[in-house]
Amino acid sequence: MDEEIKLLAHKTVDKIYRKIRKTCLTEFHRLGTNMGIGADGTPTKYVDKVAEDVAMKIIRKSDVKVNLLSEESGFLDFGSEYTFVLDPVDGTRNAYRGIPFYSVSLGIGKSTLSDVEYGIVKNIPTGDVFIAEKSHGAFLNNKRVGIPDLPSTDVLSSLTLGKNFDKLTLSFAKKNIVRSLGSASLEMCMVAIGALDFYVVGREYMRVTDIAASTLIVREAGGVVTNIHGEQLDMHLNLDERTSVIAACNEKLVNKIIS
């Protein structure tokens, strides 16, 4: 991949990060305001629109051409081989509620999740940056990270609960130490550094924009990302498909989860 594309990705993420930090300080009362319906069919909040407007401006002005796939605008074809798969604010509800756990997530690929070559997830409240490049490893704040070979004896997981829970996730909620943190990209990154032992979304709910970057980060850290049936996760770069997700340290743990 051309280094200029990576630089454009980092510029986009950094500009969104800075704009959202500023907006949280000056317009916090507006963050949760509905601004219409996005391309994914869900309401666009003010914080989402602010973030996506930043990305659109940078990409349109750039001499480096990339396509854009985002939850708010859908797919925009600028005639490039590569597509930025962007979730401008992953954890929107956390952002407008003042819960400091939300991110900007950007993966760079061509047509499917499995061919994503580069991923960035930036924790907006803390400034921590997770990066992965295919076949080159995963990094947190420029330091290489790796998932422990075995989960902790005191297993800690993160589950998607609420209206999107299923029987499997509910069973884990009853017997394990669990969290439900509200930002899929960051929760998967927590698996990548061993802070969480596994992350589960039991229902066919997640879009590729939610997980494009973090799937690469987990895999490059040595982990496994599958669907709820234990099949290696892959999907096309569009907003039509939804998937379940298991992110874990190894296949043995995935098999234990689904059994």
PETACOR-V947502 format. One record per run of one state. SS is the DSSP state (A for helix, B for strand, O for the rest). FROM is the first residue (numbers start at 0). LEN is the number of residues. If there is no record, write none. Layout:
<<SS & FROM & LEN> <SS & FROM & LEN>>
This chain:
<<O & 0 & 2> <A & 2 & 24> <O & 26 & 1> <A & 27 & 3> <O & 30 & 3> <B & 33 & 4> <O & 37 & 5> <B & 42 & 3> <A & 45 & 16> <O & 61 & 5> <B & 66 & 4> <O & 70 & 3> <B & 73 & 3> <O & 76 & 6> <B & 82 & 8> <O & 90 & 1> <A & 91 & 6> <O & 97 & 5> <B & 102 & 7> <O & 109 & 2> <B & 111 & 1> <A & 112 & 3> <O & 115 & 2> <B & 117 & 6> <O & 123 & 5> <B & 128 & 5> <O & 133 & 3> <B & 136 & 4> <O & 140 & 2> <B & 142 & 3> <O & 145 & 10> <B & 155 & 4> <O & 159 & 2> <A & 161 & 3> <O & 164 & 2> <A & 166 & 9> <O & 175 & 1> <B & 176 & 3> <O & 179 & 4> <A & 183 & 9> <O & 192 & 5> <B & 197 & 9> <O & 206 & 1> <A & 207 & 13> <O & 220 & 3> <B & 223 & 3> <O & 226 & 5> <B & 231 & 1> <O & 232 & 3> <B & 235 & 1> <O & 236 & 6> <B & 242 & 6> <O & 248 & 2> <A & 250 & 8> <O & 258 & 1>>
